[in-house]
Amino acid sequence: MTTNDEFIMNGVPIEYWSVIERTPGSAKLHNISNSRDKIEEFKFIGLNNFDLFTSEFLLEN
């Protein structure tokens, strides 16, 4: 399923998420397999799942 609906995103555990970071010429996939440290760090912040997406916390600079 693909969505940006806040209600659905807050209901699905982050462990099942895949966030796509798109830049010209490439696309990177962030999920529990390759971004475990960042996801675990985010869980301790205390924000909801939707905030992980809107804050761009997983995206690399």
PDB file of N, CA, C, O and CB in Angstrom:
ATOM      1  N   MET A   1       0.843  -1.160   0.000  1.00  0.00           N
ATOM      2  CA  MET A   1       0.000   0.000   0.000  1.00  0.00           C
ATOM      3  C   MET A   1       0.899   1.236   0.000  1.00  0.00           C
ATOM      4  O   MET A   1       1.937   1.257   0.662  1.00  0.00           O
ATOM      5  CB  MET A   1      -0.965  -0.010   1.215  1.00  0.00           C
ATOM      6  N   THR A   2       0.505   2.236  -0.725  1.00  0.00           N
ATOM      7  CA  THR A   2       1.190   3.514  -0.748  1.00  0.00           C
ATOM      8  C   THR A   2       0.215   4.580  -0.269  1.00  0.00           C
ATOM      9  O   THR A   2      -0.919   4.651  -0.743  1.00  0.00           O
ATOM     10  CB  THR A   2       1.736   3.842  -2.173  1.00  0.00           C
ATOM     11  N   THR A   3       0.660   5.408   0.672  1.00  0.00           N
ATOM     12  CA  THR A   3      -0.224   6.448   1.183  1.00  0.00           C
ATOM     13  C   THR A   3       0.582   7.574   1.808  1.00  0.00           C
ATOM     14  O   THR A   3       1.750   7.400   2.156  1.00  0.00           O
ATOM     15  CB  THR A   3      -1.206   5.868   2.203  1.00  0.00           C
ATOM     16  N   ASN A   4      -0.045   8.713   1.944  1.00  0.00           N
ATOM     17  CA  ASN A   4       0.504   9.789   2.754  1.00  0.00           C
ATOM     18  C   ASN A   4      -0.573  10.267   3.730  1.00  0.00           C
ATOM     19  O   ASN A   4      -0.516  11.390   4.232  1.00  0.00           O
ATOM     20  CB  ASN A   4       1.011  10.963   1.858  1.00  0.00           C
ATOM     21  N   ASP A   5      -1.552   9.404   3.991  1.00  0.00           N
ATOM     22  CA  ASP A   5      -2.630   9.700   4.920  1.00  0.00           C
ATOM     23  C   ASP A   5      -2.124   9.541   6.358  1.00  0.00           C
ATOM     24  O   ASP A   5      -1.624   8.482   6.737  1.00  0.00           O
ATOM     25  CB  ASP A   5      -3.849   8.777   4.657  1.00  0.00           C
ATOM     26  N   GLU A   6      -2.260  10.590   7.137  1.00  0.00           N
ATOM     27  CA  GLU A   6      -1.740  10.604   8.513  1.00  0.00           C
ATOM     28  C   GLU A   6      -2.343   9.498   9.369  1.00  0.00           C
ATOM     29  O   GLU A   6      -1.620   8.845  10.121  1.00  0.00           O
ATOM     30  CB  GLU A   6      -2.011  11.955   9.161  1.00  0.00           C
ATOM     31  N   PHE A   7      -3.645   9.274   9.274  1.00  0.00           N
ATOM     32  CA  PHE A   7      -4.319   8.259  10.089  1.00  0.00           C
ATOM     33  C   PHE A   7      -3.755   6.864   9.801  1.00  0.00           C
ATOM     34  O   PHE A   7      -3.470   6.106  10.728  1.00  0.00           O
ATOM     35  CB  PHE A   7      -5.840   8.282   9.826  1.00  0.00           C
ATOM     36  N   ILE A   8      -3.596   6.530   8.532  1.00  0.00           N
ATOM     37  CA  ILE A   8      -3.070   5.214   8.154  1.00  0.00           C
ATOM     38  C   ILE A   8      -1.610   5.078   8.567  1.00  0.00           C
ATOM     39  O   ILE A   8      -1.208   4.043   9.098  1.00  0.00           O
ATOM     40  CB  ILE A   8      -3.214   4.987   6.637  1.00  0.00           C
ATOM     41  N   MET A   9      -0.813   6.121   8.325  1.00  0.00           N
ATOM     42  CA  MET A   9       0.612   6.053   8.648  1.00  0.00           C
ATOM     43  C   MET A   9       0.845   5.889  10.139  1.00  0.00           C
ATOM     44  O   MET A   9       1.791   5.214  10.544  1.00  0.00           O
ATOM     45  CB  MET A   9       1.325   7.297   8.152  1.00  0.00           C
ATOM     46  N   ASN A  10      -0.002   6.495  10.964  1.00  0.00           N
ATOM     47  CA  ASN A  10       0.134   6.333  12.406  1.00  0.00           C
ATOM     48  C   ASN A  10      -0.314   4.953  12.868  1.00  0.00           C
ATOM     49  O   ASN A  10       0.088   4.502  13.941  1.00  0.00           O
ATOM     50  CB  ASN A  10      -0.662   7.399  13.127  1.00  0.00           C
ATOM     51  N   GLY A  11      -1.144   4.272  12.070  1.00  0.00           N
ATOM     52  CA  GLY A  11      -1.639   2.953  12.435  1.00  0.00           C
ATOM     53  C   GLY A  11      -0.741   1.805  12.007  1.00  0.00           C
ATOM     54  O   GLY A  11      -0.878   0.691  12.512  1.00  0.00           O
ATOM     55  N   VAL A  12       0.172   2.060  11.086  1.00  0.00           N
ATOM     56  CA  VAL A  12       1.072   1.017  10.593  1.00  0.00           C
ATOM     57  C   VAL A  12       2.409   1.147  11.315  1.00  0.00           C
ATOM     58  O   VAL A  12       3.011   2.221  11.280  1.00  0.00           O
ATOM     59  CB  VAL A  12       1.262   1.117   9.040  1.00  0.00           C
ATOM     60  N   PRO A  13       2.897   0.087  11.972  1.00  0.00           N
ATOM     61  CA  PRO A  13       4.185   0.154  12.665  1.00  0.00           C
ATOM     62  C   PRO A  13       5.322   0.547  11.711  1.00  0.00           C
ATOM     63  O   PRO A  13       5.354   0.116  10.558  1.00  0.00           O
ATOM     64  CB  PRO A  13       4.497  -1.196  13.325  1.00  0.00           C
ATOM     65  N   ILE A  14       6.230   1.349  12.196  1.00  0.00           N
ATOM     66  CA  ILE A  14       7.350   1.838  11.377  1.00  0.00           C
ATOM     67  C   ILE A  14       8.187   0.685  10.826  1.00  0.00           C
ATOM     68  O   ILE A  14       8.814   0.827   9.776  1.00  0.00           O
ATOM     69  CB  ILE A  14       8.242   2.778  12.201  1.00  0.00           C
ATOM     70  N   GLU A  15       8.204  -0.440  11.512  1.00  0.00           N
ATOM     71  CA  GLU A  15       8.973  -1.598  11.052  1.00  0.00           C
ATOM     72  C   GLU A  15       8.516  -2.078   9.679  1.00  0.00           C
ATOM     73  O   GLU A  15       9.274  -2.748   8.977  1.00  0.00           O
ATOM     74  CB  GLU A  15       8.858  -2.734  12.057  1.00  0.00           C
ATOM     75  N   TYR A  16       7.296  -1.748   9.289  1.00  0.00           N
ATOM     76  CA  TYR A  16       6.760  -2.170   7.999  1.00  0.00           C
ATOM     77  C   TYR A  16       6.856  -1.077   6.940  1.00  0.00           C
ATOM     78  O   TYR A  16       6.373  -1.260   5.822  1.00  0.00           O
ATOM     79  CB  TYR A  16       5.321  -2.597   8.156  1.00  0.00           C
ATOM     80  N   TRP A  17       7.457   0.027   7.266  1.00  0.00           N
ATOM     81  CA  TRP A  17       7.562   1.150   6.347  1.00  0.00           C
ATOM     82  C   TRP A  17       8.764   1.015   5.424  1.00  0.00           C
ATOM     83  O   TRP A  17       9.769   0.393   5.766  1.00  0.00           O
ATOM     84  CB  TRP A  17       7.646   2.448   7.118  1.00  0.00           C
ATOM     85  N   SER A  18       8.635   1.612   4.251  1.00  0.00           N
ATOM     86  CA  SER A  18       9.744   1.872   3.344  1.00  0.00           C
ATOM     87  C   SER A  18       9.548   3.298   2.842  1.00  0.00           C
ATOM     88  O   SER A  18       8.512   3.616   2.258  1.00  0.00           O
ATOM     89  CB  SER A  18       9.802   0.821   2.149  1.00  0.00           C
ATOM     90  N   VAL A  19      10.524   4.143   3.063  1.00  0.00           N
ATOM     91  CA  VAL A  19      10.462   5.543   2.642  1.00  0.00           C
ATOM     92  C   VAL A  19      11.432   5.719   1.477  1.00  0.00           C
ATOM     93  O   VAL A  19      12.603   5.351   1.571  1.00  0.00           O
ATOM     94  CB  VAL A  19      10.808   6.523   3.830  1.00  0.00           C
ATOM     95  N   ILE A  20      10.940   6.278   0.395  1.00  0.00           N
ATOM     96  CA  ILE A  20      11.772   6.487  -0.789  1.00  0.00           C
ATOM     97  C   ILE A  20      12.293   7.918  -0.782  1.00  0.00           C
ATOM     98  O   ILE A  20      11.528   8.876  -0.677  1.00  0.00           O
ATOM     99  CB  ILE A  20      10.975   6.195  -2.095  1.00  0.00           C
ATOM    100  N   GLU A  21      13.610   8.040  -0.897  1.00  0.00           N
ATOM    101  CA  GLU A  21      14.257   9.351  -1.021  1.00  0.00           C
ATOM    102  C   GLU A  21      14.646   9.519  -2.487  1.00  0.00           C
ATOM    103  O   GLU A  21      15.533   8.831  -2.994  1.00  0.00           O
ATOM    104  CB  GLU A  21      15.522   9.480  -0.064  1.00  0.00           C
ATOM    105  N   ARG A  22      13.979  10.428  -3.141  1.00  0.00           N
ATOM    106  CA  ARG A  22      14.224  10.636  -4.571  1.00  0.00           C
ATOM    107  C   ARG A  22      15.043  11.896  -4.797  1.00  0.00           C
ATOM    108  O   ARG A  22      14.735  12.960  -4.260  1.00  0.00           O
ATOM    109  CB  ARG A  22      12.898  10.724  -5.340  1.00  0.00           C
ATOM    110  N   THR A  23      16.074  11.762  -5.586  1.00  0.00           N
ATOM    111  CA  THR A  23      16.880  12.880  -6.042  1.00  0.00           C
ATOM    112  C   THR A  23      17.058  12.708  -7.551  1.00  0.00           C
ATOM    113  O   THR A  23      16.878  11.603  -8.062  1.00  0.00           O
ATOM    114  CB  THR A  23      18.271  12.947  -5.289  1.00  0.00           C
ATOM    115  N   PRO A  24      17.402  13.754  -8.261  1.00  0.00           N
ATOM    116  CA  PRO A  24      17.587  13.592  -9.710  1.00  0.00           C
ATOM    117  C   PRO A  24      18.602  12.494 -10.020  1.00  0.00           C
ATOM    118  O   PRO A  24      19.756  12.562  -9.597  1.00  0.00           O
ATOM    119  CB  PRO A  24      18.042  14.918 -10.343  1.00  0.00           C
ATOM    120  N   GLY A  25      18.164  11.499 -10.752  1.00  0.00           N
ATOM    121  CA  GLY A  25      19.053  10.419 -11.165  1.00  0.00           C
ATOM    122  C   GLY A  25      19.165   9.258 -10.206  1.00  0.00           C
ATOM    123  O   GLY A  25      19.851   8.284 -10.518  1.00  0.00           O
ATOM    124  N   SER A  26      18.515   9.316  -9.038  1.00  0.00           N
ATOM    125  CA  SER A  26      18.606   8.185  -8.111  1.00  0.00           C
ATOM    126  C   SER A  26      17.412   8.140  -7.169  1.00  0.00           C
ATOM    127  O   SER A  26      16.690   9.122  -6.992  1.00  0.00           O
ATOM    128  CB  SER A  26      19.900   8.261  -7.304  1.00  0.00           C
ATOM    129  N   ALA A  27      17.231   6.983  -6.579  1.00  0.00           N
ATOM    130  CA  ALA A  27      16.194   6.799  -5.559  1.00  0.00           C
ATOM    131  C   ALA A  27      16.769   5.867  -4.498  1.00  0.00           C
ATOM    132  O   ALA A  27      17.294   4.802  -4.822  1.00  0.00           O
ATOM    133  CB  ALA A  27      14.854   6.216  -6.177  1.00  0.00           C
ATOM    134  N   LYS A  28      16.671   6.265  -3.239  1.00  0.00           N
ATOM    135  CA  LYS A  28      17.164   5.449  -2.129  1.00  0.00           C
ATOM    136  C   LYS A  28      15.974   5.007  -1.293  1.00  0.00           C
ATOM    137  O   LYS A  28      15.053   5.785  -1.046  1.00  0.00           O
ATOM    138  CB  LYS A  28      18.199   6.233  -1.259  1.00  0.00           C
ATOM    139  N   LEU A  29      15.999   3.771  -0.865  1.00  0.00           N
ATOM    140  CA  LEU A  29      14.939   3.211  -0.046  1.00  0.00           C
ATOM    141  C   LEU A  29      15.426   3.113   1.395  1.00  0.00           C
ATOM    142  O   LEU A  29      16.485   2.544   1.660  1.00  0.00           O
ATOM    143  CB  LEU A  29      14.496   1.824  -0.579  1.00  0.00           C
ATOM    144  N   HIS A  30      14.656   3.665   2.317  1.00  0.00           N
ATOM    145  CA  HIS A  30      14.982   3.598   3.739  1.00  0.00           C
ATOM    146  C   HIS A  30      13.929   2.730   4.426  1.00  0.00           C
ATOM    147  O   HIS A  30      12.730   2.986   4.315  1.00  0.00           O
ATOM    148  CB  HIS A  30      15.044   5.033   4.381  1.00  0.00           C
ATOM    149  N   ASN A  31      14.389   1.707   5.133  1.00  0.00           N
ATOM    150  CA  ASN A  31      13.486   0.838   5.878  1.00  0.00           C
ATOM    151  C   ASN A  31      14.226   0.269   7.086  1.00  0.00           C
ATOM    152  O   ASN A  31      15.375   0.630   7.343  1.00  0.00           O
ATOM    153  CB  ASN A  31      12.939  -0.306   4.974  1.00  0.00           C
ATOM    154  N   ILE A  32      13.568  -0.613   7.819  1.00  0.00           N
ATOM    155  CA  ILE A  32      14.161  -1.159   9.048  1.00  0.00           C
ATOM    156  C   ILE A  32      15.447  -1.948   8.755  1.00  0.00           C
ATOM    157  O   ILE A  32      16.322  -2.043   9.616  1.00  0.00           O
ATOM    158  CB  ILE A  32      13.145  -2.063   9.768  1.00  0.00           C
ATOM    159  N   SER A  33      15.560  -2.505   7.562  1.00  0.00           N
ATOM    160  CA  SER A  33      16.745  -3.302   7.219  1.00  0.00           C
ATOM    161  C   SER A  33      18.000  -2.459   7.043  1.00  0.00           C
ATOM    162  O   SER A  33      19.086  -2.880   7.441  1.00  0.00           O
ATOM    163  CB  SER A  33      16.491  -4.082   5.955  1.00  0.00           C
ATOM    164  N   ASN A  34      17.865  -1.265   6.447  1.00  0.00           N
ATOM    165  CA  ASN A  34      19.066  -0.478   6.173  1.00  0.00           C
ATOM    166  C   ASN A  34      19.148   0.828   6.958  1.00  0.00           C
ATOM    167  O   ASN A  34      20.125   1.566   6.827  1.00  0.00           O
ATOM    168  CB  ASN A  34      19.135  -0.175   4.717  1.00  0.00           C
ATOM    169  N   SER A  35      18.130   1.123   7.773  1.00  0.00           N
ATOM    170  CA  SER A  35      18.143   2.361   8.560  1.00  0.00           C
ATOM    171  C   SER A  35      17.716   2.107  10.001  1.00  0.00           C
ATOM    172  O   SER A  35      17.103   2.966  10.634  1.00  0.00           O
ATOM    173  CB  SER A  35      17.224   3.409   7.921  1.00  0.00           C
ATOM    174  N   ARG A  36      18.041   0.928  10.514  1.00  0.00           N
ATOM    175  CA  ARG A  36      17.598   0.528  11.855  1.00  0.00           C
ATOM    176  C   ARG A  36      18.004   1.533  12.929  1.00  0.00           C
ATOM    177  O   ARG A  36      17.188   1.873  13.785  1.00  0.00           O
ATOM    178  CB  ARG A  36      18.163  -0.838  12.200  1.00  0.00           C
ATOM    179  N   ASP A  37      19.237   2.013  12.904  1.00  0.00           N
ATOM    180  CA  ASP A  37      19.708   2.950  13.936  1.00  0.00           C
ATOM    181  C   ASP A  37      18.884   4.238  13.947  1.00  0.00           C
ATOM    182  O   ASP A  37      18.498   4.719  15.012  1.00  0.00           O
ATOM    183  CB  ASP A  37      21.187   3.284  13.712  1.00  0.00           C
ATOM    184  N   LYS A  38      18.618   4.794  12.772  1.00  0.00           N
ATOM    185  CA  LYS A  38      17.831   6.029  12.692  1.00  0.00           C
ATOM    186  C   LYS A  38      16.393   5.795  13.154  1.00  0.00           C
ATOM    187  O   LYS A  38      15.813   6.645  13.830  1.00  0.00           O
ATOM    188  CB  LYS A  38      17.841   6.578  11.253  1.00  0.00           C
ATOM    189  N   ILE A  39      15.818   4.652  12.795  1.00  0.00           N
ATOM    190  CA  ILE A  39      14.442   4.352  13.196  1.00  0.00           C
ATOM    191  C   ILE A  39      14.361   4.148  14.698  1.00  0.00           C
ATOM    192  O   ILE A  39      13.433   4.647  15.334  1.00  0.00           O
ATOM    193  CB  ILE A  39      13.919   3.106  12.461  1.00  0.00           C
ATOM    194  N   GLU A  40      15.305   3.431  15.277  1.00  0.00           N
ATOM    195  CA  GLU A  40      15.321   3.232  16.731  1.00  0.00           C
ATOM    196  C   GLU A  40      15.507   4.563  17.452  1.00  0.00           C
ATOM    197  O   GLU A  40      14.879   4.800  18.484  1.00  0.00           O
ATOM    198  CB  GLU A  40      16.441   2.249  17.134  1.00  0.00           C
ATOM    199  N   GLU A  41      16.361   5.429  16.920  1.00  0.00           N
ATOM    200  CA  GLU A  41      16.563   6.760  17.499  1.00  0.00           C
ATOM    201  C   GLU A  41      15.265   7.567  17.461  1.00  0.00           C
ATOM    202  O   GLU A  41      14.932   8.254  18.427  1.00  0.00           O
ATOM    203  CB  GLU A  41      17.681   7.514  16.746  1.00  0.00           C
ATOM    204  N   PHE A  42      14.539   7.485  16.356  1.00  0.00           N
ATOM    205  CA  PHE A  42      13.296   8.224  16.219  1.00  0.00           C
ATOM    206  C   PHE A  42      12.247   7.756  17.226  1.00  0.00           C
ATOM    207  O   PHE A  42      11.489   8.574  17.750  1.00  0.00           O
ATOM    208  CB  PHE A  42      12.760   8.082  14.806  1.00  0.00           C
ATOM    209  N   LYS A  43      12.193   6.465  17.501  1.00  0.00           N
ATOM    210  CA  LYS A  43      11.204   5.936  18.447  1.00  0.00           C
ATOM    211  C   LYS A  43      11.341   6.569  19.824  1.00  0.00           C
ATOM    212  O   LYS A  43      10.342   6.742  20.522  1.00  0.00           O
ATOM    213  CB  LYS A  43      11.343   4.424  18.562  1.00  0.00           C
ATOM    214  N   PHE A  44      12.555   6.917  20.225  1.00  0.00           N
ATOM    215  CA  PHE A  44      12.787   7.505  21.545  1.00  0.00           C
ATOM    216  C   PHE A  44      12.451   8.995  21.600  1.00  0.00           C
ATOM    217  O   PHE A  44      12.369   9.566  22.688  1.00  0.00           O
ATOM    218  CB  PHE A  44      14.228   7.300  21.948  1.00  0.00           C
ATOM    219  N   ILE A  45      12.259   9.622  20.462  1.00  0.00           N
ATOM    220  CA  ILE A  45      11.901  11.040  20.427  1.00  0.00           C
ATOM    221  C   ILE A  45      10.476  11.243  20.939  1.00  0.00           C
ATOM    222  O   ILE A  45      10.178  12.266  21.554  1.00  0.00           O
ATOM    223  CB  ILE A  45      12.042  11.600  18.995  1.00  0.00           C
ATOM    224  N   GLY A  46       9.595  10.271  20.686  1.00  0.00           N
ATOM    225  CA  GLY A  46       8.230  10.342  21.190  1.00  0.00           C
ATOM    226  C   GLY A  46       7.219  10.947  20.237  1.00  0.00           C
ATOM    227  O   GLY A  46       6.085  11.214  20.635  1.00  0.00           O
ATOM    228  N   LEU A  47       7.599  11.170  18.986  1.00  0.00           N
ATOM    229  CA  LEU A  47       6.662  11.695  17.997  1.00  0.00           C
ATOM    230  C   LEU A  47       5.883  10.541  17.375  1.00  0.00           C
ATOM    231  O   LEU A  47       6.252   9.378  17.540  1.00  0.00           O
ATOM    232  CB  LEU A  47       7.406  12.508  16.903  1.00  0.00           C
ATOM    233  N   ASN A  48       4.807  10.860  16.662  1.00  0.00           N
ATOM    234  CA  ASN A  48       4.045   9.793  16.016  1.00  0.00           C
ATOM    235  C   ASN A  48       4.685   9.402  14.691  1.00  0.00           C
ATOM    236  O   ASN A  48       5.593  10.079  14.208  1.00  0.00           O
ATOM    237  CB  ASN A  48       2.590  10.228  15.793  1.00  0.00           C
ATOM    238  N   ASN A  49       4.210   8.312  14.108  1.00  0.00           N
ATOM    239  CA  ASN A  49       4.798   7.782  12.880  1.00  0.00           C
ATOM    240  C   ASN A  49       4.770   8.788  11.738  1.00  0.00           C
ATOM    241  O   ASN A  49       5.731   8.892  10.976  1.00  0.00           O
ATOM    242  CB  ASN A  49       4.074   6.526  12.463  1.00  0.00           C
ATOM    243  N   PHE A  50       3.670   9.530  11.617  1.00  0.00           N
ATOM    244  CA  PHE A  50       3.547  10.499  10.530  1.00  0.00           C
ATOM    245  C   PHE A  50       4.663  11.540  10.609  1.00  0.00           C
ATOM    246  O   PHE A  50       5.132  12.022   9.578  1.00  0.00           O
ATOM    247  CB  PHE A  50       2.170  11.188  10.574  1.00  0.00           C
ATOM    248  N   ASP A  51       5.086  11.886  11.808  1.00  0.00           N
ATOM    249  CA  ASP A  51       6.156  12.867  11.982  1.00  0.00           C
ATOM    250  C   ASP A  51       7.490  12.357  11.443  1.00  0.00           C
ATOM    251  O   ASP A  51       8.337  13.155  11.042  1.00  0.00           O
ATOM    252  CB  ASP A  51       6.299  13.230  13.452  1.00  0.00           C
ATOM    253  N   LEU A  52       7.688  11.045  11.428  1.00  0.00           N
ATOM    254  CA  LEU A  52       8.902  10.492  10.830  1.00  0.00           C
ATOM    255  C   LEU A  52       8.954  10.869   9.350  1.00  0.00           C
ATOM    256  O   LEU A  52      10.009  11.215   8.819  1.00  0.00           O
ATOM    257  CB  LEU A  52       8.956   8.945  11.008  1.00  0.00           C
ATOM    258  N   PHE A  53       7.820  10.796   8.712  1.00  0.00           N
ATOM    259  CA  PHE A  53       7.729  11.127   7.292  1.00  0.00           C
ATOM    260  C   PHE A  53       7.832  12.636   7.039  1.00  0.00           C
ATOM    261  O   PHE A  53       8.599  13.069   6.179  1.00  0.00           O
ATOM    262  CB  PHE A  53       6.422  10.597   6.722  1.00  0.00           C
ATOM    263  N   THR A  54       7.072  13.424   7.775  1.00  0.00           N
ATOM    264  CA  THR A  54       7.042  14.867   7.520  1.00  0.00           C
ATOM    265  C   THR A  54       8.315  15.580   7.955  1.00  0.00           C
ATOM    266  O   THR A  54       8.654  16.624   7.399  1.00  0.00           O
ATOM    267  CB  THR A  54       5.864  15.483   8.222  1.00  0.00           C
ATOM    268  N   SER A  55       9.021  15.039   8.935  1.00  0.00           N
ATOM    269  CA  SER A  55      10.244  15.686   9.409  1.00  0.00           C
ATOM    270  C   SER A  55      11.447  15.361   8.545  1.00  0.00           C
ATOM    271  O   SER A  55      12.502  15.973   8.713  1.00  0.00           O
ATOM    272  CB  SER A  55      10.524  15.281  10.830  1.00  0.00           C
ATOM    273  N   GLU A  56      11.320  14.412   7.622  1.00  0.00           N
ATOM    274  CA  GLU A  56      12.426  13.962   6.776  1.00  0.00           C
ATOM    275  C   GLU A  56      13.595  13.458   7.621  1.00  0.00           C
ATOM    276  O   GLU A  56      14.757  13.615   7.245  1.00  0.00           O
ATOM    277  CB  GLU A  56      12.891  15.099   5.856  1.00  0.00           C
ATOM    278  N   PHE A  57      13.279  12.857   8.755  1.00  0.00           N
ATOM    279  CA  PHE A  57      14.282  12.368   9.706  1.00  0.00           C
ATOM    280  C   PHE A  57      15.186  11.310   9.083  1.00  0.00           C
ATOM    281  O   PHE A  57      16.380  11.267   9.380  1.00  0.00           O
ATOM    282  CB  PHE A  57      13.599  11.797  10.944  1.00  0.00           C
ATOM    283  N   LEU A  58      14.642  10.466   8.234  1.00  0.00           N
ATOM    284  CA  LEU A  58      15.419   9.380   7.631  1.00  0.00           C
ATOM    285  C   LEU A  58      16.291   9.801   6.460  1.00  0.00           C
ATOM    286  O   LEU A  58      17.243   9.104   6.110  1.00  0.00           O
ATOM    287  CB  LEU A  58      14.500   8.311   7.179  1.00  0.00           C
ATOM    288  N   LEU A  59      15.974  10.931   5.856  1.00  0.00           N
ATOM    289  CA  LEU A  59      16.658  11.312   4.644  1.00  0.00           C
ATOM    290  C   LEU A  59      18.087  11.742   4.904  1.00  0.00           C
ATOM    291  O   LEU A  59      18.383  12.414   5.892  1.00  0.00           O
ATOM    292  CB  LEU A  59      15.912  12.410   3.960  1.00  0.00           C
ATOM    293  N   GLU A  60      18.957  11.347   4.011  1.00  0.00           N
ATOM    294  CA  GLU A  60      20.372  11.672   4.133  1.00  0.00           C
ATOM    295  C   GLU A  60      20.649  13.036   3.521  1.00  0.00           C
ATOM    296  O   GLU A  60      20.023  13.427   2.535  1.00  0.00           O
ATOM    297  CB  GLU A  60      21.239  10.594   3.460  1.00  0.00           C
ATOM    298  N   ASN A  61      21.589  13.753   4.112  1.00  0.00           N
ATOM    299  CA  ASN A  61      21.962  15.067   3.578  1.00  0.00           C
ATOM    300  C   ASN A  61      23.217  14.949   2.744  1.00  0.00           C
ATOM    301  O   ASN A  61      23.696  15.946   2.205  1.00  0.00           O
ATOM    302  CB  ASN A  61      22.170  16.088   4.712  1.00  0.00           C
TER     303      ASN A  61
END
